[in-house]
Amino acid sequence: MNRLIRLCLLLTLVAGFALPAQAHRFAPSLLQVTGAGEGRFNLVWKTPVQATSPVPMRPLWPKGCEVIQAPPSQLEGTGKVTSLLLDCSSLGEAGLVGQRLGIEGLGSNQASAMFMLTLRDGRYYQQVLTAENPDYRVPAEPGAGKVMGDYTVLGIEHIWGGVDHLLFVFGLILLVGGGTRLLWTITAFTVGHSITLSLAALGYIHYPVELVEFAIAVSIFVLAVELTRGDGLVKRYPWWLAGGFGLLHGMGFAGALAATGLPQANVPLALLFFNVGIEVGQIAFILLVLLIWLFVRRPLGDSAGRFAAFPVYLLGCLSAMWCIQRGLEALAA
């Protein structure tokens, strides 16, 4: 067992250098353009401060538009916000309709971004920009189906980009195994995070982000401790723990959604399908874990029990590291 603990700590140190920036640090870039009248548009460009490539990402607009105001960029949490005022009066009455707007550098950064455009007459457009489709031609009429598809993709990207959320779900699988108990436990977690995600996204509750990040790390650590205790109330009734901590994770999900924004004309639809995307990504992760275990269990045979403690220790070590890191961030905020 001592050898197992030493191995766990070694892997934790290695993962500690690789994962801290990934754990719930998914912050998709946002390019938001809003009509300001007289052929002018307010452009807001939000992108993470921490770059993944020396090639910078920057917004692109039609050649007929000129920047007439460019105040200094501002830092907001882990992101940088640039606000510009564009004069596109030379494009004529059609304005941006039929023109292309996009982002340069998505491919080099292996990133995606949400593009949102609101015209003065109330027409609204949005599109997820990727390395394959880095720009968007503004059509005459927006499609409501775009909201459903785009926010589903954002939900999936967020759950798979948030290592801490996936580790909590992994801990629940270790706690209850498979079958009906897993179904009820994951359902309780889903109900919990759906409630706070909706309330926070709609502005009914407000909270310090750093404190929630710290509490999410604590929830994973508590789950790891419960996994070492054997049979108890938590193991017999795991849905209470899953639902309660799901409330915390929902506020974490809402933080990523707030960084992207909700379309004012389709708030309920966007919120619903962002949540759908989270559930799709969550179910895919659970199926992947169970499938891996199905293939690994037979070759290990009777020796599988010797490795049972390894994922528990790894879960505890990583969550303890995040507790310290995020606790210091919360104190400094």
MARTI-582062 format. One record per residue (C-alpha): x, y, z; residue in three letters; residue number from 1. Coordinates in nm, 4 decimals. Example, Ala and Ser with C-alpha at 12.3 -4.5 7.8 and 13.67 -1.06 7.14 Angstrom:
# MARTI-582062
<<1.2300,-0.4500,0.7800>,ALA,1>
<<1.3670,-0.1060,0.7140>,SER,2>
***
This chain:
# MARTI-582062
<<0.0000,0.0000,0.0000>,MET,1>
<<0.2903,0.2382,0.0756>,ASN,2>
<<0.4177,0.1811,-0.2778>,ARG,3>
<<0.0699,0.2629,-0.4115>,LEU,4>
<<0.0574,0.5849,-0.2118>,ILE,5>
<<0.4000,0.6907,-0.3391>,ARG,6>
<<0.2926,0.6173,-0.6968>,LEU,7>
<<-0.0261,0.8175,-0.6461>,CYS,8>
<<0.1642,1.1168,-0.5105>,LEU,9>
<<0.4096,1.1023,-0.8012>,LEU,10>
<<0.1261,1.1017,-1.0545>,LEU,11>
<<-0.0427,1.3828,-0.8658>,THR,12>
<<0.2679,1.5994,-0.8885>,LEU,13>
<<0.2885,1.5361,-1.2624>,VAL,14>
<<-0.0823,1.6054,-1.3071>,ALA,15>
<<-0.0514,1.9106,-1.0875>,GLY,16>
<<0.1561,2.0829,-1.3490>,PHE,17>
<<-0.0684,1.9773,-1.6329>,ALA,18>
<<-0.4201,2.0092,-1.4951>,LEU,19>
<<-0.4617,2.3165,-1.2710>,PRO,20>
<<-0.5248,2.5446,-1.5644>,ALA,21>
<<-0.7749,2.2999,-1.7135>,GLN,22>
<<-0.9829,2.2307,-1.4053>,ALA,23>
<<-1.2980,2.4296,-1.4628>,HIS,24>
<<-1.1102,2.6908,-1.6602>,ARG,25>
<<-1.3099,2.6517,-1.9780>,PHE,26>
<<-1.3726,3.0090,-2.0898>,ALA,27>
<<-1.4857,3.0204,-2.4514>,PRO,28>
<<-1.4036,3.3377,-2.6420>,SER,29>
<<-1.6889,3.5686,-2.7359>,LEU,30>
<<-1.7237,3.8145,-3.0236>,LEU,31>
<<-2.0317,4.0299,-2.9649>,GLN,32>
<<-2.1396,4.3009,-3.2093>,VAL,33>
<<-2.4335,4.5319,-3.1360>,THR,34>
<<-2.5853,4.7999,-3.3570>,GLY,35>
<<-2.5397,5.1504,-3.2174>,ALA,36>
<<-2.7222,5.3539,-3.4864>,GLY,37>
<<-2.6064,5.5655,-3.7829>,GLU,38>
<<-2.4045,5.2798,-3.9314>,GLY,39>
<<-2.2094,5.2286,-3.6100>,ARG,40>
<<-2.1544,4.9082,-3.4129>,PHE,41>
<<-2.0184,4.8311,-3.0679>,ASN,42>
<<-1.7787,4.5358,-3.0824>,LEU,43>
<<-1.6830,4.3451,-2.7662>,VAL,44>
<<-1.4108,4.0813,-2.7862>,TRP,45>
<<-1.3635,3.8530,-2.4827>,LYS,46>
<<-1.0859,3.5942,-2.4766>,THR,47>
<<-0.8859,3.4090,-2.2062>,PRO,48>
<<-0.5703,3.5821,-2.0859>,VAL,49>
<<-0.3781,3.2550,-2.0854>,GLN,50>
<<-0.2947,3.1793,-2.4488>,ALA,51>
<<-0.2362,2.8299,-2.5844>,THR,52>
<<-0.0340,2.9452,-2.8853>,SER,53>
<<0.2031,3.2311,-2.9728>,PRO,54>
<<-0.0375,3.3139,-3.2579>,VAL,55>
<<-0.2858,3.5686,-3.1185>,PRO,56>
<<-0.6593,3.5485,-3.1779>,MET,57>
<<-0.8224,3.8684,-3.3011>,ARG,58>
<<-1.1618,3.9653,-3.4448>,PRO,59>
<<-1.2099,4.0386,-3.8147>,LEU,60>
<<-1.4700,4.2737,-3.9651>,TRP,61>
<<-1.5544,4.4005,-4.3174>,PRO,62>
<<-1.2987,4.6267,-4.4855>,LYS,63>
<<-1.5623,4.9003,-4.5110>,GLY,64>
<<-1.5722,4.9354,-4.1297>,CYS,65>
<<-1.3328,5.1685,-3.9476>,GLU,66>
<<-1.2420,5.1756,-3.5774>,VAL,67>
<<-1.3307,5.5194,-3.4381>,ILE,68>
<<-1.2961,5.4401,-3.0664>,GLN,69>
<<-1.0560,5.1909,-2.9090>,ALA,70>
<<-1.0208,5.2250,-2.5291>,PRO,71>
<<-0.7595,5.0087,-2.3518>,PRO,72>
<<-0.8475,4.6435,-2.2930>,SER,73>
<<-0.9701,4.5431,-1.9466>,GLN,74>
<<-0.9074,4.2286,-1.7411>,LEU,75>
<<-1.2152,4.0435,-1.6095>,GLU,76>
<<-1.1221,3.7400,-1.4028>,GLY,77>
<<-0.9285,3.5023,-1.6293>,THR,78>
<<-1.0324,3.6875,-1.9456>,GLY,79>
<<-0.9400,4.0024,-2.1361>,LYS,80>
<<-1.2122,4.2294,-2.2767>,VAL,81>
<<-1.1598,4.4648,-2.5703>,THR,82>
<<-1.4347,4.7117,-2.6669>,SER,83>
<<-1.4335,4.8936,-3.0004>,LEU,84>
<<-1.6691,5.1295,-3.1816>,LEU,85>
<<-1.6892,5.0622,-3.5562>,LEU,86>
<<-1.8166,5.2981,-3.8243>,ASP,87>
<<-1.9634,5.0858,-4.1066>,CYS,88>
<<-2.1683,5.3574,-4.2753>,SER,89>
<<-1.9768,5.3043,-4.6012>,SER,90>
<<-2.1446,4.9628,-4.6341>,LEU,91>
<<-2.4745,5.1328,-4.7162>,GLY,92>
<<-2.8274,5.0595,-4.5892>,GLU,93>
<<-2.7696,4.6842,-4.5750>,ALA,94>
<<-2.5000,4.7396,-4.3142>,GLY,95>
<<-2.3475,4.4117,-4.1976>,LEU,96>
<<-2.6120,4.1952,-4.3681>,VAL,97>
<<-2.4333,3.9886,-4.6308>,GLY,98>
<<-2.0907,4.0719,-4.4827>,GLN,99>
<<-1.8471,3.8348,-4.3127>,ARG,100>
<<-1.7226,3.8705,-3.9562>,LEU,101>
<<-1.4957,3.6244,-3.7841>,GLY,102>
<<-1.1884,3.5501,-3.5770>,ILE,103>
<<-0.8298,3.4990,-3.6850>,GLU,104>
<<-0.6094,3.2433,-3.5069>,GLY,105>
<<-0.8692,2.9854,-3.3958>,LEU,106>
<<-0.6881,2.7003,-3.5701>,GLY,107>
<<-0.3487,2.7756,-3.4168>,SER,108>
<<-0.5041,2.7971,-3.0690>,ASN,109>
<<-0.7296,2.4919,-3.1174>,GLN,110>
<<-1.0122,2.7091,-2.9885>,ALA,111>
<<-1.3732,2.7889,-3.0622>,SER,112>
<<-1.5653,3.1113,-3.0039>,ALA,113>
<<-1.9225,3.2312,-2.9916>,MET,114>
<<-2.0199,3.5046,-3.2367>,PHE,115>
<<-2.3273,3.7127,-3.1485>,MET,116>
<<-2.4729,3.9980,-3.3552>,LEU,117>
<<-2.7685,4.2178,-3.2636>,THR,118>
<<-2.8963,4.4705,-3.5173>,LEU,119>
<<-3.0909,4.7859,-3.4380>,ARG,120>
<<-3.4167,4.6428,-3.5742>,ASP,121>
<<-3.4028,4.3537,-3.3258>,GLY,122>
<<-3.2670,4.0864,-3.5593>,ARG,123>
<<-3.0318,3.8559,-3.3776>,TYR,124>
<<-2.7677,3.6135,-3.5085>,TYR,125>
<<-2.5233,3.3771,-3.3439>,GLN,126>
<<-2.2784,3.1132,-3.4511>,GLN,127>
<<-2.0049,2.8998,-3.2951>,VAL,128>
<<-1.6832,2.9791,-3.4828>,LEU,129>
<<-1.4216,2.7048,-3.5143>,THR,130>
<<-1.0935,2.6408,-3.6943>,ALA,131>
<<-1.2918,2.4880,-3.9807>,GLU,132>
<<-1.5444,2.7761,-3.9916>,ASN,133>
<<-1.3642,3.0845,-3.8533>,PRO,134>
<<-1.6058,3.3422,-3.9975>,ASP,135>
<<-1.9785,3.3996,-4.0440>,TYR,136>
<<-2.1706,3.5592,-4.3282>,ARG,137>
<<-2.4631,3.7536,-4.1839>,VAL,138>
<<-2.7863,3.6292,-4.3479>,PRO,139>
<<-3.1018,3.8320,-4.3966>,ALA,140>
<<-3.2946,3.6198,-4.1447>,GLU,141>
<<-3.1576,3.4256,-3.8432>,PRO,142>
<<-3.2463,3.0604,-3.7806>,GLY,143>
<<-3.3829,2.9538,-3.4405>,ALA,144>
<<-3.2228,2.6122,-3.4883>,GLY,145>
<<-2.8814,2.7738,-3.4542>,LYS,146>
<<-2.9507,2.8516,-3.0900>,VAL,147>
<<-3.0292,2.4879,-3.0181>,MET,148>
<<-2.7233,2.3519,-3.1980>,GLY,149>
<<-2.4742,2.6134,-3.0827>,ASP,150>
<<-2.5612,2.6006,-2.7125>,TYR,151>
<<-2.5727,2.2209,-2.7136>,THR,152>
<<-2.2161,2.2229,-2.8454>,VAL,153>
<<-2.1133,2.4781,-2.5812>,LEU,154>
<<-2.2614,2.2597,-2.3060>,GLY,155>
<<-2.0728,1.9534,-2.4284>,ILE,156>
<<-1.7492,2.1514,-2.4588>,GLU,157>
<<-1.7855,2.2877,-2.1084>,HIS,158>
<<-1.8433,1.9567,-1.9310>,ILE,159>
<<-1.5535,1.7962,-2.1199>,TRP,160>
<<-1.3319,2.0986,-2.0579>,GLY,161>
<<-1.4069,2.1007,-1.6843>,GLY,162>
<<-1.1845,1.8264,-1.5402>,VAL,163>
<<-1.3157,1.8879,-1.1882>,ASP,164>
<<-1.6779,1.8236,-1.2937>,HIS,165>
<<-1.5800,1.5016,-1.4689>,LEU,166>
<<-1.3810,1.3850,-1.1664>,LEU,167>
<<-1.6825,1.4407,-0.9422>,PHE,168>
<<-1.8962,1.2296,-1.1756>,VAL,169>
<<-1.6176,0.9688,-1.1789>,PHE,170>
<<-1.6230,0.9679,-0.7985>,GLY,171>
<<-1.9984,0.9058,-0.8007>,LEU,172>
<<-1.9423,0.6051,-1.0287>,ILE,173>
<<-1.6839,0.4691,-0.7827>,LEU,174>
<<-1.9252,0.5300,-0.4952>,LEU,175>
<<-2.2311,0.3497,-0.6309>,VAL,176>
<<-2.1077,0.1335,-0.9195>,GLY,177>
<<-2.3567,0.0784,-1.2015>,GLY,178>
<<-2.7219,-0.0113,-1.2346>,GLY,179>
<<-3.0225,0.1641,-1.0857>,THR,180>
<<-2.8255,0.3276,-0.8021>,ARG,181>
<<-2.6026,0.5041,-1.0530>,LEU,182>
<<-2.9084,0.6191,-1.2480>,LEU,183>
<<-3.0720,0.7740,-0.9404>,TRP,184>
<<-2.7453,0.9273,-0.8185>,THR,185>
<<-2.6630,1.0926,-1.1525>,ILE,186>
<<-3.0251,1.2091,-1.1796>,THR,187>
<<-2.9934,1.3798,-0.8391>,ALA,188>
<<-2.6699,1.5478,-0.9520>,PHE,189>
<<-2.8407,1.6616,-1.2736>,THR,190>
<<-3.1407,1.8062,-1.0880>,VAL,191>
<<-2.9111,1.9891,-0.8470>,GLY,192>
<<-2.6889,2.1561,-1.1039>,HIS,193>
<<-2.9842,2.2321,-1.3350>,SER,194>
<<-3.1543,2.4333,-1.0598>,ILE,195>
<<-2.8621,2.6608,-0.9783>,THR,196>
<<-2.7521,2.6854,-1.3430>,LEU,197>
<<-3.0943,2.8218,-1.4360>,SER,198>
<<-3.1260,3.0551,-1.1375>,LEU,199>
<<-2.7753,3.1992,-1.1817>,ALA,200>
<<-2.8026,3.2356,-1.5591>,ALA,201>
<<-3.1319,3.4216,-1.5232>,LEU,202>
<<-2.9847,3.6537,-1.2592>,GLY,203>
<<-3.1860,3.5336,-0.9584>,TYR,204>
<<-2.8796,3.4420,-0.7521>,ILE,205>
<<-2.5364,3.6022,-0.7292>,HIS,206>
<<-2.2210,3.4642,-0.5696>,TYR,207>
<<-1.8429,3.5145,-0.5573>,PRO,208>
<<-1.6983,3.2987,-0.8354>,VAL,209>
<<-1.3724,3.2228,-0.6504>,GLU,210>
<<-1.5621,3.0913,-0.3467>,LEU,211>
<<-1.7753,2.8620,-0.5644>,VAL,212>
<<-1.4634,2.7323,-0.7403>,GLU,213>
<<-1.3145,2.6501,-0.3993>,PHE,214>
<<-1.6367,2.4815,-0.2836>,ALA,215>
<<-1.6413,2.2636,-0.5983>,ILE,216>
<<-1.2896,2.1412,-0.5154>,ALA,217>
<<-1.4029,2.0703,-0.1572>,VAL,218>
<<-1.6963,1.8654,-0.2894>,SER,219>
<<-1.4563,1.6374,-0.4786>,ILE,220>
<<-1.2347,1.6005,-0.1702>,PHE,221>
<<-1.5345,1.5132,0.0504>,VAL,222>
<<-1.6421,1.2529,-0.2039>,LEU,223>
<<-1.2910,1.1036,-0.2044>,ALA,224>
<<-1.2971,1.0805,0.1770>,VAL,225>
<<-1.6361,0.9059,0.1673>,GLU,226>
<<-1.4949,0.6514,-0.0761>,LEU,227>
<<-1.2412,0.5437,0.1898>,THR,228>
<<-1.5006,0.4894,0.4648>,ARG,229>
<<-1.6712,0.1804,0.3303>,GLY,230>
<<-2.0401,0.1343,0.4047>,ASP,231>
<<-2.2243,0.4302,0.5589>,GLY,232>
<<-2.5184,0.6655,0.5190>,LEU,233>
<<-2.3620,0.8396,0.2188>,VAL,234>
<<-2.3006,0.5118,0.0400>,LYS,235>
<<-2.6522,0.3887,0.1196>,ARG,236>
<<-2.8174,0.7163,0.0179>,TYR,237>
<<-2.5718,0.8738,-0.2299>,PRO,238>
<<-2.8335,1.0874,-0.4076>,TRP,239>
<<-2.8388,1.3347,-0.1184>,TRP,240>
<<-2.4680,1.4051,-0.1562>,LEU,241>
<<-2.4948,1.4121,-0.5369>,ALA,242>
<<-2.7911,1.6509,-0.5364>,GLY,243>
<<-2.6457,1.8820,-0.2726>,GLY,244>
<<-2.3079,1.9168,-0.4373>,PHE,245>
<<-2.4833,1.9378,-0.7742>,GLY,246>
<<-2.6108,2.2778,-0.6606>,LEU,247>
<<-2.2483,2.3954,-0.6339>,LEU,248>
<<-2.1474,2.2541,-0.9703>,HIS,249>
<<-2.4459,2.4258,-1.1342>,GLY,250>
<<-2.3079,2.7625,-1.0269>,MET,251>
<<-1.9781,2.6628,-1.1858>,GLY,252>
<<-2.1575,2.5805,-1.5112>,PHE,253>
<<-2.3340,2.9171,-1.4952>,ALA,254>
<<-1.9986,3.0939,-1.4733>,GLY,255>
<<-1.8962,2.9578,-1.8135>,ALA,256>
<<-2.2358,3.0428,-1.9601>,LEU,257>
<<-2.2085,3.3989,-1.8278>,ALA,258>
<<-1.8717,3.4336,-2.0069>,ALA,259>
<<-2.0470,3.3519,-2.3341>,THR,260>
<<-2.3790,3.5249,-2.2745>,GLY,261>
<<-2.7401,3.4384,-2.3550>,LEU,262>
<<-2.9299,3.5693,-2.6585>,PRO,263>
<<-3.1950,3.8043,-2.5252>,GLN,264>
<<-3.4509,3.6880,-2.7811>,ALA,265>
<<-3.3971,3.3174,-2.7045>,ASN,266>
<<-3.2922,3.2988,-2.3388>,VAL,267>
<<-3.5069,2.9959,-2.2397>,PRO,268>
<<-3.4110,2.8023,-2.5527>,LEU,269>
<<-3.0385,2.8738,-2.5157>,ALA,270>
<<-3.0445,2.7870,-2.1440>,LEU,271>
<<-3.2334,2.4623,-2.2088>,LEU,272>
<<-2.9961,2.3395,-2.4778>,PHE,273>
<<-2.6828,2.4450,-2.2893>,PHE,274>
<<-2.8093,2.2171,-2.0128>,ASN,275>
<<-2.8889,1.9468,-2.2697>,VAL,276>
<<-2.5313,1.9704,-2.3951>,GLY,277>
<<-2.3989,1.9269,-2.0408>,ILE,278>
<<-2.6129,1.6147,-1.9950>,GLU,279>
<<-2.5066,1.4693,-2.3298>,VAL,280>
<<-2.1400,1.5196,-2.2406>,GLY,281>
<<-2.1955,1.3792,-1.8924>,GLN,282>
<<-2.3699,1.0649,-2.0197>,ILE,283>
<<-2.0979,1.0136,-2.2812>,ALA,284>
<<-1.8325,1.0320,-2.0076>,PHE,285>
<<-2.0170,0.7796,-1.7884>,ILE,286>
<<-2.0550,0.5366,-2.0783>,LEU,287>
<<-1.6861,0.5766,-2.1616>,LEU,288>
<<-1.5803,0.4997,-1.8026>,VAL,289>
<<-1.8056,0.1923,-1.7828>,LEU,290>
<<-1.6841,0.0707,-2.1223>,LEU,291>
<<-1.3179,0.1052,-2.0207>,ILE,292>
<<-1.3857,-0.0808,-1.6958>,TRP,293>
<<-1.5609,-0.3578,-1.8898>,LEU,294>
<<-1.2521,-0.4174,-2.1023>,PHE,295>
<<-0.9987,-0.3728,-1.8196>,VAL,296>
<<-1.1707,-0.5859,-1.5541>,ARG,297>
<<-1.1348,-0.9243,-1.7273>,ARG,298>
<<-0.7597,-0.9087,-1.8027>,PRO,299>
<<-0.6887,-0.7990,-1.4442>,LEU,300>
<<-0.8929,-1.0822,-1.2956>,GLY,301>
<<-0.8357,-1.1329,-0.9216>,ASP,302>
<<-0.5629,-0.8676,-0.9144>,SER,303>
<<-0.8203,-0.5914,-0.9858>,ALA,304>
<<-0.8759,-0.5436,-0.6128>,GLY,305>
<<-0.5159,-0.4359,-0.5609>,ARG,306>
<<-0.5689,-0.1374,-0.7887>,PHE,307>
<<-0.9069,-0.0372,-0.6429>,ALA,308>
<<-0.7558,0.2221,-0.4084>,ALA,309>
<<-0.5515,0.3920,-0.6806>,PHE,310>
<<-0.8308,0.6061,-0.8377>,PRO,311>
<<-0.9557,0.7009,-0.4898>,VAL,312>
<<-0.6141,0.8282,-0.3824>,TYR,313>
<<-0.5699,1.0083,-0.7116>,LEU,314>
<<-0.9103,1.1741,-0.6700>,LEU,315>
<<-0.8234,1.2816,-0.3169>,GLY,316>
<<-0.4764,1.4123,-0.4044>,CYS,317>
<<-0.5957,1.6182,-0.7020>,LEU,318>
<<-0.8918,1.7640,-0.5129>,SER,319>
<<-0.6686,1.8545,-0.2162>,ALA,320>
<<-0.4322,2.0346,-0.4549>,MET,321>
<<-0.7251,2.2265,-0.6053>,TRP,322>
<<-0.8577,2.3147,-0.2591>,CYS,323>
<<-0.5254,2.4772,-0.1700>,ILE,324>
<<-0.4892,2.6523,-0.5045>,GLN,325>
<<-0.8460,2.7844,-0.5189>,ARG,326>
<<-0.8499,2.8689,-0.1482>,GLY,327>
<<-0.5534,3.0998,-0.2021>,LEU,328>
<<-0.7249,3.2520,-0.5066>,GLU,329>
<<-1.0424,3.3131,-0.3020>,ALA,330>
<<-0.8425,3.4840,-0.0260>,LEU,331>
<<-0.6609,3.7023,-0.2770>,ALA,332>
<<-0.9845,3.8071,-0.4543>,ALA,333>
***
